[in-house]
Amino acid sequence: MCVAMPGRVLSVKDGVARVDFDGNVIEARADLVQVAPDDRVLVHAGLIIQKLSVTEAEEMDAIFAELRKMTEQTDEHR
């Protein structure tokens, strides 16, 4: 299974966006969706596949934070 990750666009130049994922910055192609700095987006396999509303992005961030917390708790019990 593959998961698209939510991030925030920092900049866009020549069809490539710099996207921040909680401090991890990657470059992603912006060929399918027109984006601008501060847009919240979903990125899969280095490609921006969707823009998100602020509400959608916040909800997804909360879900991923909960998953990280659960993973950390599981790791502590190993």
Secondary structure, 3 states (H helix, E strand, C coil): CCCCEEEEEEEEECCEEEEEECCEEEEEECCCCCCCCCCEEEEECCEEEEEECHHHHHHHHHHHHHHHHHHHHHHHCC
